[in-house]
Amino acid sequence: MRRFDDFYGCDALIGRLKGVAGEPVHAYLFCGPEGTGKRTLSAICARALNCAGAGERPCDGCPSCKRYLAGTHPDHIVLASDKAIGASEVRAALERLSIRSYEGGRRTVIVEHADRMTAQAQNALLKTLEEPPEGAVFFLLAERTAGLLPTVKSRVRLIRFAELSQDALTDALIR
């Protein structure tokens, strides 16, 4: 799955997320059960934000999209860990984010399992969420909002993901 149109069963959600490339807010919280597409859609949104192709974004053909797909885009940061993300990892990502954009476009940050960040890590991220660097867009991914500090939740746009219905799953498999 590489583009919005490849995603099945949540057309209303996709319609909202396609608008991210035009006028994004500085931070999103994608929240829902495991396997509902949060990681995939955050990657598609991040690519769409820096896509230089004509027409529908992401195009997957421009140099920016190709770097995202190869995992080598210098303006894209992914914070992921099997354990809880700590303050040192957040600070290192924010330091990298403070450097001017390589391509002059947006800088994107995906924080996987944001609900498992330590309180110290969330507090380290909080100041940046309050006053984000110009052109930075954050995607926090979580299964539940309960693991996040209320101050973090109040500074992001919540996008809820749900499991697909049996009919939507059947339709996707048939396609």
C-alpha positions as CSV (number, residue, x, y, z in Angstrom):
1,M,0.0,0.0,0.0
2,R,1.6,3.2,-1.1
3,R,-1.1,5.7,-1.8
4,F,-4.4,6.9,-0.4
5,D,-6.3,5.1,-3.2
6,D,-4.8,1.8,-2.2
7,F,-6.5,2.0,1.2
8,Y,-9.9,0.2,1.6
9,G,-12.8,0.5,3.9
10,C,-12.5,4.0,5.4
11,D,-13.3,6.5,2.6
12,A,-14.4,9.3,5.0
13,L,-11.1,9.1,6.8
14,I,-9.1,9.0,3.6
15,G,-11.0,12.0,2.3
16,R,-10.0,14.0,5.4
17,L,-6.3,12.8,5.3
18,K,-5.9,13.7,1.6
19,G,-6.4,17.3,2.7
20,V,-3.3,17.1,4.9
21,A,-1.0,17.8,2.0
22,G,-2.7,21.2,1.4
23,E,-3.1,22.8,4.9
24,P,-1.8,20.5,7.6
25,V,-1.9,21.2,11.3
26,H,1.3,20.9,13.1
27,A,0.5,17.6,14.9
28,Y,-1.9,14.7,14.5
29,L,-2.7,11.8,16.8
30,F,-3.7,8.7,14.9
31,C,-5.4,6.5,17.5
32,G,-6.9,3.1,17.1
33,P,-6.4,-0.7,17.4
34,E,-3.3,-2.3,16.0
35,G,-3.6,-3.2,12.4
36,T,-6.0,-0.4,11.4
37,G,-3.5,1.4,9.1
38,K,-2.1,4.2,11.4
39,R,1.5,3.6,10.4
40,T,0.7,3.2,6.7
41,L,-1.4,6.3,6.5
42,S,1.0,8.4,8.4
43,A,3.7,7.4,5.9
44,I,1.5,8.3,3.0
45,C,0.6,11.6,4.6
46,A,4.3,12.4,5.2
47,R,5.2,11.6,1.6
48,A,2.3,13.7,0.3
49,L,3.5,16.7,2.3
50,N,6.8,16.9,0.4
51,C,5.7,15.4,-2.9
52,A,6.9,17.5,-5.9
53,G,4.9,15.6,-8.5
54,A,2.0,17.0,-10.5
55,G,-1.5,15.7,-9.9
56,E,-2.5,13.5,-7.0
57,R,-0.1,13.4,-4.1
58,P,1.9,11.4,-3.2
59,C,3.0,10.6,-6.8
60,D,5.7,8.0,-5.8
61,G,7.7,9.1,-8.8
62,C,9.3,12.4,-7.8
63,P,12.8,12.4,-6.1
64,S,11.2,13.3,-2.8
65,C,8.7,10.4,-2.9
66,K,11.5,8.0,-3.9
67,R,13.6,9.1,-1.0
68,Y,10.7,8.5,1.4
69,L,10.0,5.1,0.0
70,A,13.7,4.2,0.2
71,G,13.8,5.4,3.9
72,T,16.5,8.0,3.1
73,H,14.6,11.3,3.1
74,P,16.7,13.7,5.1
75,D,13.6,15.7,6.3
76,H,11.8,12.7,7.7
77,I,12.2,11.3,11.2
78,V,10.7,8.1,12.6
79,L,10.8,7.4,16.4
80,A,10.1,3.8,17.0
81,S,11.2,1.3,19.6
82,D,10.2,-2.1,21.0
83,K,10.5,-0.5,24.4
84,A,9.1,2.8,25.7
85,I,10.6,5.8,23.9
86,G,12.6,7.8,26.3
87,A,13.4,11.5,26.6
88,S,16.9,11.0,25.1
89,E,15.4,9.7,21.9
90,V,12.9,12.5,21.7
91,R,15.6,15.1,22.4
92,A,17.8,13.6,19.6
93,A,15.0,13.8,17.1
94,L,14.1,17.4,18.1
95,E,17.8,18.4,17.7
96,R,17.7,16.9,14.2
97,L,14.5,18.7,13.5
98,S,16.1,22.0,14.5
99,I,18.4,21.8,11.5
100,R,17.1,23.6,8.4
101,S,15.1,21.5,6.0
102,Y,17.3,19.8,3.4
103,E,14.9,20.2,0.5
104,G,13.3,23.5,1.7
105,G,10.0,21.7,2.3
106,R,8.2,20.3,5.3
107,R,9.9,18.2,7.9
108,T,7.9,15.2,9.1
109,V,8.1,13.2,12.3
110,I,6.3,9.9,13.0
111,V,6.3,8.7,16.6
112,E,5.2,5.1,16.7
113,H,3.6,3.8,20.0
114,A,3.4,7.4,21.3
115,D,1.2,6.1,24.1
116,R,4.2,4.2,25.4
117,M,6.5,7.2,25.6
118,T,7.7,7.8,29.1
119,A,6.3,10.9,30.8
120,Q,9.7,12.5,30.5
121,A,9.7,11.9,26.8
122,Q,6.3,13.4,26.4
123,N,7.3,16.4,28.4
124,A,10.4,16.8,26.2
125,L,8.1,16.8,23.2
126,L,5.5,19.1,24.7
127,K,7.4,22.4,24.2
128,T,7.8,21.6,20.5
129,L,4.2,20.7,20.2
130,E,3.3,24.1,21.8
131,E,5.6,26.0,19.5
132,P,6.4,23.8,16.5
133,P,9.3,24.7,14.1
134,E,8.0,26.2,10.9
135,G,7.1,23.5,8.4
136,A,7.2,20.6,10.9
137,V,4.4,18.1,11.0
138,F,4.1,15.4,13.7
139,F,2.2,12.1,13.4
140,L,1.8,10.5,16.8
141,L,0.6,6.9,16.6
142,A,-1.2,5.2,19.5
143,E,-3.5,2.4,20.3
144,R,-5.1,4.3,23.2
145,T,-5.1,8.0,24.3
146,A,-4.9,6.9,28.0
147,G,-1.1,6.6,27.9
148,L,-0.6,10.2,26.8
149,L,-0.4,13.2,29.0
150,P,-3.5,15.5,28.8
151,T,-1.2,18.4,27.8
152,V,0.1,16.4,24.8
153,K,-3.5,15.3,23.8
154,S,-4.6,18.9,23.9
155,R,-2.0,20.0,21.3
156,V,-2.7,17.5,18.6
157,R,-5.6,16.8,16.2
158,L,-7.1,13.4,17.0
159,I,-7.9,11.1,14.1
160,R,-9.6,7.9,15.3
161,F,-9.1,4.7,13.4
162,A,-11.5,1.7,13.7
163,E,-11.3,-1.9,12.7
164,L,-12.8,-2.6,9.3
165,S,-16.2,-4.2,9.1
166,Q,-16.6,-7.7,7.8
167,D,-18.1,-6.4,4.5
168,A,-15.1,-4.0,4.0
169,L,-12.6,-6.8,4.7
170,T,-14.4,-9.1,2.2
171,D,-14.5,-6.3,-0.4
172,A,-10.8,-5.6,0.1
173,L,-9.9,-9.2,-0.3
174,I,-12.0,-9.6,-3.5
175,R,-10.2,-6.5,-5.0
